[in-house]
């Protein structure tokens, strides 16, 4: 299984992260998120929350 890794920084736009997560999830069915630091984790969590709305029918 080929897992795609999305790297998130504290300067990442949560909407862009969400789009990348949603597209990768639709294509591969699985996504890995890498975030180092509190700011990056915050942006990653925001991105996941937004992506849930994009992927859920």
PyMOL commands that set and color helices and strands:
alter all, ss='L'
color gray80, all
select helices_A, chain A and resi 14-28+38-55
alter helices_A, ss='H'
color red, helices_A
select strands_A, chain A and resi 4-8+31-35
alter strands_A, ss='S'
color yellow, strands_A
deselect
rebuild
show_as cartoon
